């Protein structure tokens, strides 16, 4: 699809805009394992995907709490309600990823619309963005809770496009998660992945349109691509 069709950059939130390091450290401490967070996050996503497959929708916090308890049993640890509440509280205080503000400014200066889409509750994300000042860049913060499915289900992305008043091909989805990128591509969106810490990309997925180290790097790539496309279009008129 032509890069010139893109009107909006749709951004994942956790890990893409907000730094999850504090959550990772705390979960590892509570589970007494360096792989505790990775185990929990994979289990958490697994049961989000199961809900998608069996046409159920348990809320984000319920799945997070249940899979944290399951993870604790696996690591032979015990989590109290206060431990889990503390993790949820940390979610409200996460710092911004490096270069996010620069990247958003560059995208905004290029007159591209910006929105965010997350699997987590909308109120938590909006509250955090308001406190960091990021909210001014976003015309909407969308939560999958309103679609009744979790990313990467195709219906979440088509719902987002309709909510934003656009066709999927007019949107580029940017995320740190390869499964998120795959879901967006399946819905007809362009995609950009942010790859950090040598994370792996599942080789059976279609390759993303853009690969970058951080959001500022992505912003440079897409704005340059759009400028080049527009210049060629002008020459062909």
C-alpha positions, -999 to 999 in steps of 0.1 A, spaced: 0 0 0 13 35 -7 29 53 22 11 84 9 -22 69 21 -11 70 57 -31 96 78 -26 83 114 1 67 135 -15 42 160 7 34 189 8 5 214 14 18 250 31 -6 273 67 -12 263 63 10 233 55 44 250 59 35 287 89 17 302 80 -17 318 113 -21 336 99 -13 370 72 -39 366 97 -65 354 119 -59 384 90 -60 409 75 -92 394 110 -109 394 114 -99 431 80 -113 441 85 -145 422 122 -148 433 133 -155 397 150 -135 369 126 -151 345 95 -145 366 83 -115 346 88 -132 312 69 -163 324 40 -142 338 37 -119 307 37 -149 283 10 -166 305 -10 -134 307 -10 -130 269 -18 -166 264 -50 -163 284 -60 -131 266 -56 -150 233 -76 -179 247 -105 -155 256 -103 -143 219 -106 -179 207 -135 -190 229 -155 -158 225 -151 -147 261 -139 -114 275 -125 -113 310 -113 -79 320 -76 -70 318 -70 -68 356 -88 -101 363 -66 -119 338 -34 -102 351 -43 -111 387 -52 -147 379 -20 -153 358 2 -137 385 -13 -161 410 -7 -190 386 29 -178 381 35 -176 418 24 -212 422 48 -223 394 77 -206 412 65 -219 446 59 -184 459 28 -168 475 15 -134 464 -9 -114 487 -36 -92 474 -14 -63 485 15 -76 463 -7 -77 433 -23 -43 441 12 -29 443 20 -41 407 -12 -25 394 -2 7 412 32 7 395 13 5 362 0 40 369 35 54 375 56 40 346 82 64 331 82 73 294 105 53 271 136 72 258 130 93 227 92 90 228 86 127 232 110 136 204 93 110 182 58 122 189 68 158 182 84 148 149 52 129 138 30 157 150 51 183 131 45 163 100 7 167 105 1 131 109 -27 122 133 -17 102 164 -37 78 186 -29 50 210 -44 16 214 -39 -8 243 -53 -40 258 -53 -24 292 -81 -3 308 -85 31 291 -88 50 324 -54 39 336 -36 48 304 -52 82 301 -44 90 337 -7 81 332 -5 101 299 -21 131 315 5 131 343 34 127 319 20 153 295 19 129 266 -18 131 263 -16 164 243 -2 145 213 -31 120 211 -65 126 196 -77 93 211 -66 66 235 -84 34 226 -88 3 248 -96 -31 235 -121 -34 264 -145 -14 243 -141 -39 214 -148 -69 236 -116 -86 222 -79 -83 228 -52 -75 203 -42 -91 181 -77 -101 171 -85 -86 137 -118 -71 150 -99 -49 174 -79 -31 147 -110 -28 124 -129 -14 153 -101 11 160 -101 22 124 -138 28 123 -137 47 156 -110 69 142 -131 75 110 -104 59 88 -99 28 66 -72 3 80 -49 11 50 -48 48 62 -32 37 95 2 25 105 4 5 137 36 8 158 44 -16 186 72 -34 203 53 -67 201 55 -88 170 20 -103 176 5 -68 177 22 -60 144 9 -93 129 -27 -85 140 -25 -50 125 -12 -63 92 -39 -89 91 -65 -61 94 -49 -43 64 -28 -17 83 8 -8 76 31 -17 104 63 -5 122 80 -25 149 104 -11 175 130 -38 183 150 -34 215 174 -56 234 179 -80 205 143 -92 208 132 -118 183 106 -114 155 86 -146 147 99 -155 112 66 -168 100 49 -134 103 49 -110 74 78 -85 77 68 -51 91 70 -20 68 94 -3 92 119 -16 117 134 9 142 152 11 175 129 36 192 100 59 184 122 88 174 140 65 149 106 54 135 94 90 132 125 99 112 119 69 89 82 74 82 85 112 77 114 108 53 94 81 34 64 103 32 85 133 19 101 111 -7 68 97 -18 53 132 -21 83 145 -40 80 117 -66 43 122 -69 48 159 -76 74 151 -103 49 127 -120 21 153 -121 
